[in-house]
Amino acid sequence: MPSSAAPAAPASIGAEFGRWLEDGTLRHLALQGAQGTAFEPLFGGLDRRPDYLVLLDAVGLLAVEVHDYVQRGPEWKGSTLKIGSTIRLALAFERQVRIPYWYAFLEREDDRVVWHWISAVKAFEVGKVRTTERAGDFLSLQPHHLERIVRHADLARLYAPRLAPAPRRYLVDGELAGRGSARPTAADAAGTTGEAA
């Protein structure tokens, strides 16, 4: 089965993302519209293909699919992703290729371009499932779920939550316990419960 390029981004949005990457001298490879080209041996058999591969120093390669930012009126604005054709296939791509899959949503604010980023894994975890007759099943993402990227240096924030110090953990009876769990007592270490026999 031939791989399918991500259909969501109009060419103008994909091209704008490419220009933004070039302005920041970020190393990247455009895959949008590359079906049937030299990339086919690389992506043959995959059901999803990102718009770009982006190489970030000290992070590695990211697969990026570009979308337009969805606005639903003054009381709510956010982004949406189709569950079947978008998010599930993106997660399958990440599992098969082991390249993190990200979404970048374009929003224009006056005279500047803002990109809102979210990983496919996080989108799947935090998105609310909604269904409409016209759109079918999709994930609704609130603005606070996405990382707001204005400057190229802001891309460092994509991995900041993952690099935060982890809570201290320790082993209790061979299993991990975290903060809030009672620390093992001497009786626990000896394998006794403290109850009379």
KEFI-778339 format. One line per field, with one value per residue: residue number from 1; y, z, x of N, C-alpha, C, CB in turn. Coordinates in pm, whole numbers, padded with zeros to 5 digits. Glycine has a CB too. Layout:
pos	c(NUM ...) .
nyy	c(Y ...) .
nzz	c(Z ...) .
nxx	c(X ...) .
cayy	c(Y ...) .
cazz	c(Z ...) .
caxx	c(X ...) .
cyy	c(Y ...) .
czz	c(Z ...) .
cxx	c(X ...) .
cbyy	c(Y ...) .
cbzz	c(Z ...) .
cbxx	c(X ...) .
This chain:
pos	c(1 2 3 4 5 6 7 8 9 10 11 12 13 14 15 16 17 18 19 20 21 22 23 24 25 26 27 28 29 30 31 32 33 34 35 36 37 38 39 40 41 42 43 44 45 46 47 48 49 50 51 52 53 54 55 56 57 58 59 60 61 62 63 64 65 66 67 68 69 70 71 72 73 74 75 76 77 78 79 80 81 82 83 84 85 86 87 88 89 90 91 92 93 94 95 96 97 98 99 100 101 102 103 104 105 106 107 108 109 110 111 112 113 114 115 116 117 118 119 120 121 122 123 124 125 126 127 128 129 130 131 132 133 134 135 136 137 138 139 140 141 142 143 144 145 146 147 148 149 150 151 152 153 154 155 156 157 158 159 160 161 162 163 164 165 166 167 168 169 170 171 172 173 174 175 176 177 178 179 180 181 182 183 184 185 186 187 188 189 190 191 192 193 194 195 196 197) .
nyy	c(-00118 00219 00493 00763 01108 01364 01505 01740 02003 02291 02382 02639 02681 02480 02563 02807 02723 02595 02817 02951 02772 02788 03057 03046 02903 02627 02285 02083 01870 01876 01700 01720 01664 01483 01235 00936 00993 01010 00958 00752 00481 00504 00555 00365 00146 00260 00412 00677 00995 01254 01618 01744 01665 01751 01852 01889 02030 01842 01714 01567 01401 01514 01438 01633 01751 01982 02215 02427 02674 02630 02823 02885 03095 03383 03293 03055 02908 02689 02380 02107 01755 01489 01171 00904 00923 01089 01115 00845 00720 00874 00806 00539 00567 00682 00470 00271 00385 00513 00786 01085 01222 01522 01795 02104 02401 02670 03013 03342 03646 03968 04118 03900 03554 03272 02957 02677 02404 02050 01723 01409 01204 01343 01486 01281 01199 01424 01540 01606 01388 01446 01451 01518 01541 01623 01627 01391 01175 01346 01494 01743 02014 02225 02564 02583 02337 02328 02412 02734 02876 03127 03251 03101 03001 02930 02669 02504 02471 02261 02022 02076 02011 01736 01717 01800 01771 01445 01306 01193 00853 00528 00188 -00042 -00345 -00444 -00293 00021 00317 00636 00990 01066 00814 00596 00578 00284 00091 -00038 -00281 -00343 -00379 -00604 -00784 -00827 -00769 -00651 -00741 -00953 -01297) .
nzz	c(00000 -00091 00076 00240 00199 00446 00441 00540 00539 00345 00049 00074 00350 00423 00273 00396 00648 00577 00490 00733 00877 00724 00763 01022 00990 01025 00998 00764 00587 00323 00278 00185 -00065 -00189 -00286 -00464 -00539 -00491 -00221 -00176 -00143 00119 00273 00194 00236 00471 00632 00676 00623 00721 00680 00696 00783 01056 01185 01496 01694 01945 02006 01795 01522 01409 01307 01133 01098 00930 01007 00972 01209 01405 01457 01659 01699 01924 02188 02217 02110 01931 01837 01609 01546 01325 01427 01318 01052 01098 01373 01470 01264 01268 01517 01466 01271 01426 01602 01424 01291 01483 01513 01665 01635 01545 01558 01396 01425 01239 01317 01253 01384 01379 01257 01267 01261 01429 01563 01684 01870 01919 02041 01884 02063 02304 02215 02176 02438 02583 02432 02376 02287 02027 01833 01526 01280 01034 01046 01169 01400 01610 01770 02012 02088 02340 02365 02573 02576 02379 02269 02241 01983 01883 01827 01682 01875 02070 02029 02197 02411 02354 02453 02716 02928 02943 03036 03292 03643 03769 04002 04322 04359 04506 04589 04706 04835 04590 04406 04243 04430 04493 04581 04861 04926 05205 05361 05362 05658 05923 05994 05761 05590 05703 05638 05794 05939 06174 06315 06569 06591) .
nxx	c(00085 00069 00226 00056 00050 00018 -00298 -00401 -00294 -00314 -00130 -00021 00003 00180 00401 00450 00529 00766 00917 00938 01096 01330 01399 01489 01712 01688 01747 01588 01356 01140 00847 00597 00363 00527 00472 00527 00786 01143 01131 00961 01063 01152 00924 00745 00470 00384 00106 00081 00226 00440 00441 00686 01026 01213 01520 01648 01897 02061 01826 01713 01547 01232 00904 00677 00353 00156 -00099 -00390 -00488 -00774 -01060 -01333 -01518 -01567 -01592 -01458 -01160 -00953 -00795 -00839 -00828 -00868 -00976 -00953 -00831 -00616 -00495 -00468 -00325 -00096 00012 00063 00260 00465 00516 00605 00827 00973 01015 00944 00618 00474 00238 00191 00026 -00089 -00121 -00212 -00114 -00178 00097 00264 00365 00247 00314 00151 00230 00200 00252 00176 00123 00063 -00160 -00341 -00369 -00474 -00674 -01023 -01278 -01496 -01797 -01944 -02202 -02113 -01827 -01757 -01582 -01357 -01068 -01072 -00875 -00765 -00637 -00442 -00326 -00138 00195 00310 00478 00678 00926 01218 01387 01210 01143 01281 01116 00952 01043 01086 00896 00939 01193 01194 01269 01220 00981 01101 01163 01133 01206 00966 00911 01002 00860 00796 00754 00613 00628 00427 00360 00397 00712 00916 00924 01139 01031 00894 01110 01219 01034 00812 00488 00430 00219 00088 00176) .
cayy	c(00000 00338 00581 00880 01233 01425 01586 01849 02137 02346 02405 02768 02668 02401 02648 02907 02654 02576 02947 02979 02689 02843 03183 03012 02813 02495 02180 02016 01805 01887 01579 01749 01649 01405 01099 00885 01045 00934 00925 00638 00364 00529 00554 00262 00060 00337 00471 00821 01061 01394 01720 01779 01610 01864 01808 01984 01997 01780 01649 01467 01418 01521 01438 01744 01768 02123 02239 02562 02685 02636 02917 02860 03208 03455 03227 02940 02880 02575 02303 01976 01651 01371 01058 00791 00949 01173 01085 00704 00689 00940 00723 00419 00610 00698 00338 00195 00450 00563 00929 01155 01286 01648 01881 02249 02473 02809 03122 03474 03751 04096 04113 03790 03417 03193 02815 02607 02268 01946 01591 01320 01131 01432 01516 01164 01192 01536 01585 01559 01329 01507 01396 01594 01469 01664 01597 01260 01177 01423 01538 01887 02054 02360 02636 02559 02208 02344 02501 02851 02899 03249 03257 02968 02957 02875 02525 02434 02443 02139 01911 02120 01932 01601 01724 01846 01666 01347 01290 01089 00725 00427 00055 -00104 -00483 -00465 -00208 00163 00401 00776 01078 01046 00679 00587 00516 00153 00087 -00149 -00404 -00373 -00428 -00738 -00869 -00853 -00671 -00590 -00802 -01069 -01423) .
cazz	c(00000 -00093 00191 00207 00257 00531 00351 00609 00520 00211 00008 00122 00491 00423 00222 00499 00751 00520 00494 00873 00912 00656 00829 01144 00947 01083 00898 00743 00459 00290 00221 00137 -00210 -00239 -00316 -00593 -00568 -00434 -00081 -00168 -00078 00263 00340 00137 00333 00583 00600 00703 00597 00768 00581 00708 00884 01109 01268 01602 01765 02078 02020 01690 01411 01437 01195 01160 01010 00942 00995 01000 01342 01396 01551 01665 01755 02031 02319 02221 01992 01956 01721 01602 01467 01295 01506 01237 00941 01138 01497 01481 01166 01315 01625 01403 01208 01532 01653 01324 01247 01602 01502 01729 01539 01601 01477 01407 01378 01203 01352 01220 01480 01325 01159 01292 01249 01551 01544 01806 01852 02014 01993 01858 02186 02397 02158 02203 02582 02641 02346 02407 02169 01989 01711 01455 01161 00918 01061 01229 01527 01611 01899 02033 02169 02392 02343 02676 02551 02275 02297 02153 01930 01802 01780 01661 02003 02152 02005 02313 02506 02319 02535 02854 03029 02954 03099 03429 03738 03803 04147 04379 04374 04573 04580 04821 04795 04449 04320 04260 04503 04474 04694 04913 04982 05329 05344 05427 05795 05948 05991 05620 05533 05753 05583 05895 05937 06305 06384 06650 06520) .
caxx	c(00000 00152 00206 -00025 00095 -00084 -00379 -00470 -00240 -00306 00009 00028 00041 00302 00510 00480 00607 00899 00987 00968 01211 01448 01436 01562 01820 01665 01763 01460 01331 00999 00791 00462 00350 00640 00428 00574 00918 01254 01103 00871 01125 01166 00794 00659 00404 00331 -00023 00083 00353 00435 00473 00828 01116 01290 01630 01680 02020 02051 01696 01703 01455 01089 00810 00585 00237 00116 -00243 -00438 -00545 -00919 -01119 -01476 -01590 -01497 -01597 -01368 -01079 -00868 -00757 -00902 -00761 -00951 -00926 -00914 -00739 -00504 -00422 -00431 -00221 00026 00067 00117 00386 00565 00549 00678 00951 01042 01042 00831 00527 00423 00151 00215 -00092 -00058 -00211 -00156 -00148 -00136 00206 00356 00316 00262 00290 00111 00280 00162 00291 00063 00095 -00007 -00292 -00425 -00393 -00548 -00784 -01158 -01342 -01624 -01853 -02045 -02248 -02032 -01684 -01734 -01511 -01234 -01017 -01074 -00760 -00773 -00511 -00340 -00261 -00037 00308 00307 00612 00685 01066 01277 01444 01102 01131 01338 01009 00880 01088 01107 00822 00994 01324 01177 01310 01117 00964 01187 01096 01212 01147 00901 00880 01031 00778 00823 00660 00648 00595 00292 00355 00473 00842 00919 00976 01231 00951 00870 01234 01240 00929 00710 00381 00413 00105 00123 00154) .
cyy	c(00124 00425 00704 01002 01290 01522 01716 01988 02180 02380 02535 02761 02588 02482 02753 02846 02632 02705 02981 02898 02746 02974 03157 02921 02676 02390 02101 01955 01812 01759 01602 01739 01563 01263 01059 00935 00956 00895 00800 00513 00379 00511 00449 00173 00132 00404 00621 00875 01206 01490 01751 01685 01725 01809 01917 01938 01945 01715 01536 01503 01420 01512 01543 01748 01907 02136 02388 02562 02705 02735 02902 02975 03268 03381 03108 02937 02768 02503 02168 01883 01537 01250 00946 00824 01028 01117 00938 00667 00756 00858 00594 00450 00618 00562 00261 00252 00498 00707 01000 01235 01407 01713 02026 02320 02620 02904 03253 03576 03882 04076 03997 03655 03344 03048 02753 02459 02175 01811 01507 01244 01218 01465 01402 01158 01300 01580 01526 01507 01397 01445 01493 01515 01499 01615 01457 01274 01258 01456 01689 01923 02200 02430 02606 02423 02221 02438 02612 02885 03021 03262 03115 02913 02897 02725 02443 02397 02314 02024 01951 02039 01793 01601 01774 01735 01574 01341 01177 00963 00627 00295 00011 -00241 -00503 -00382 -00062 00230 00544 00858 01054 00905 00677 00521 00383 00162 -00029 -00281 -00445 -00434 -00570 -00836 -00905 -00743 -00602 -00651 -00923 -01195 -01501) .
czz	c(00000 00027 00147 00276 00342 00448 00411 00570 00375 00178 00064 00267 00501 00377 00324 00612 00703 00523 00637 00919 00850 00720 00956 01117 01015 00972 00887 00603 00434 00223 00162 -00015 -00272 -00277 -00455 -00632 -00504 -00289 -00067 -00108 00074 00336 00285 00245 00453 00540 00622 00673 00646 00653 00578 00805 00926 01203 01368 01675 01905 02104 01920 01587 01460 01307 01227 01052 01035 00918 01012 01138 01329 01498 01544 01730 01873 02164 02329 02094 02027 01827 01725 01516 01447 01367 01416 01137 00982 01258 01506 01385 01206 01425 01569 01335 01313 01587 01554 01296 01365 01585 01565 01627 01608 01503 01502 01344 01356 01253 01319 01320 01429 01223 01184 01281 01378 01516 01679 01785 01958 01955 01972 01985 02285 02346 02188 02350 02631 02558 02390 02279 02147 01858 01654 01330 01042 00927 01113 01364 01514 01753 01904 02129 02211 02374 02446 02660 02455 02319 02193 02112 01840 01742 01765 01791 02093 02135 02120 02412 02474 02410 02680 02954 03047 03027 03243 03524 03771 03954 04198 04399 04442 04565 04712 04774 04646 04354 04349 04340 04487 04597 04736 04968 05110 05302 05417 05565 05808 05944 05847 05558 05578 05703 05683 05890 06070 06381 06462 06575 06587) .
cxx	c(00089 00123 00130 00032 -00018 -00166 -00427 -00421 -00246 -00161 00064 00073 00170 00421 00548 00561 00751 00980 01027 01089 01339 01494 01516 01680 01810 01673 01633 01453 01181 00953 00653 00458 00458 00602 00478 00711 01023 01228 01018 00937 01138 01034 00698 00601 00350 00201 -00027 00220 00342 00464 00622 00897 01206 01396 01666 01805 01988 01915 01683 01599 01311 01013 00703 00476 00179 -00034 -00271 -00500 -00696 -00971 -01270 -01552 -01518 -01495 -01503 -01286 -00984 -00840 -00826 -00818 -00858 -00892 -00875 -00805 -00616 -00430 -00381 -00320 -00089 00092 00126 00251 00496 00609 00636 00817 01035 01091 00922 00750 00463 00327 00189 00095 -00056 -00165 -00142 -00207 -00092 -00024 00302 00284 00345 00230 00259 00142 00223 00205 00166 00024 00018 -00147 -00390 -00462 -00488 -00668 -00917 -01222 -01477 -01669 -01954 -02083 -02159 -01887 -01658 -01665 -01382 -01195 -01019 -00962 -00775 -00638 -00403 -00272 -00142 00074 00309 00451 00609 00825 01119 01335 01338 01087 01191 01229 00934 00917 01112 01026 00880 01127 01316 01219 01194 01101 01053 01106 01189 01137 01087 00856 00896 00948 00810 00713 00706 00618 00452 00275 00438 00606 00845 00982 01074 01156 00921 00994 01261 01138 00823 00607 00363 00295 00155 00091 00044) .
cbyy	c(00000 00416 00621 00859 01335 01497 01509 01832 02143 02469 02406 02875 02601 02279 02715 02968 02519 02526 03061 02948 02545 02866 03264 02947 02877 02488 02086 02113 01657 02010 01470 01890 01782 01401 01088 00922 01191 01014 01042 00605 00339 00669 00689 00178 -00044 00444 00406 00852 01055 01417 01848 01925 01486 01967 01771 01999 02120 01883 01751 01332 01307 01651 01295 01879 01655 02211 02156 02609 02802 02497 03065 02732 03168 03589 03183 02807 03006 02481 02286 01988 01602 01346 01003 00737 01023 01313 01122 00616 00735 01082 00691 00361 00746 00784 00258 00190 00567 00471 00975 01248 01186 01744 01856 02291 02460 02823 03117 03516 03718 04191 04243 03804 03345 03245 02745 02630 02266 01948 01522 01221 01081 01561 01538 01035 01202 01653 01548 01672 01176 01663 01257 01738 01505 01816 01696 01172 01034 01552 01485 01934 02033 02359 02782 02569 02110 02396 02422 02974 02774 03375 03339 02974 03074 02944 02488 02520 02559 02102 01854 02267 01919 01540 01812 01890 01729 01208 01263 01135 00670 00467 -00045 -00018 -00519 -00606 -00235 00231 00360 00834 01226 01072 00573 00508 00609 00053 00074 -00132 -00386 -00246 -00336 -00737 -00993 -00865 -00737 -00441 -00842 -01067 -01507) .
cbzz	c(00122 -00220 00255 00247 00148 00653 00305 00756 00570 00196 -00143 00107 00572 00336 00090 00554 00786 00377 00435 00962 00865 00508 00863 01243 00979 01156 00934 00764 00457 00198 00326 00183 -00274 -00137 -00308 -00699 -00519 -00443 -00014 -00304 -00137 00287 00329 00037 00377 00633 00682 00849 00445 00882 00608 00755 00829 01183 01182 01701 01774 02183 02002 01749 01307 01513 01171 01165 01033 00842 01100 00892 01422 01416 01519 01741 01796 02051 02348 02237 01944 02057 01712 01547 01536 01140 01598 01164 00832 01168 01617 01456 01026 01365 01729 01301 01138 01646 01683 01197 01156 01636 01351 01841 01489 01636 01510 01337 01481 01052 01503 01074 01622 01438 01161 01430 01127 01667 01478 01840 01856 02044 02092 01745 02251 02419 02005 02161 02657 02660 02202 02472 02185 01977 01737 01418 01129 00905 01153 01135 01575 01527 01925 02088 02090 02541 02343 02814 02494 02146 02296 02224 01853 01888 01880 01552 02073 02119 01874 02382 02509 02174 02478 02866 02988 02817 03019 03456 03866 03745 04183 04513 04237 04721 04534 04876 04837 04415 04341 04124 04655 04356 04656 04804 04879 05437 05396 05341 05899 06083 06070 05542 05571 05901 05529 06036 05896 06291 06282 06785 06515) .
cbxx	c(-00096 00131 00341 -00172 00138 -00019 -00495 -00454 -00097 -00396 00020 -00080 -00071 00286 00469 00349 00541 00889 00898 00846 01189 01417 01310 01470 01958 01527 01881 01344 01383 00973 00783 00416 00350 00750 00274 00477 00933 01383 01033 00818 01262 01221 00732 00736 00496 00434 -00131 00042 00391 00536 00394 00845 01199 01198 01753 01561 02112 02078 01581 01672 01475 01054 00746 00661 00129 00195 -00323 -00540 -00480 -00982 -01076 -01503 -01728 -01560 -01737 -01446 -01002 -00930 -00605 -01045 -00630 -00959 -01036 -01031 -00812 -00551 -00506 -00553 -00264 -00006 -00041 00017 00368 00508 00421 00599 00918 01160 01064 00882 00417 00538 -00001 00351 -00210 -00042 -00252 -00194 -00094 -00090 00283 00420 00381 00168 00412 -00042 00433 00008 00389 00096 00226 00073 -00282 -00353 -00263 -00456 -00757 -01244 -01360 -01611 -01917 -01994 -02393 -02034 -01620 -01652 -01480 -01248 -00874 -01212 -00627 -00815 -00537 -00402 -00362 -00101 00445 00239 00664 00652 01155 01385 01512 00972 01200 01445 00912 00907 01215 01072 00676 01011 01415 01030 01365 01153 00816 01249 01050 01242 01252 00779 00738 01013 00627 00839 00651 00576 00617 00190 00407 00394 00954 00996 00860 01303 00820 00830 01350 01240 00989 00771 00253 00393 -00006 00051 00282) .
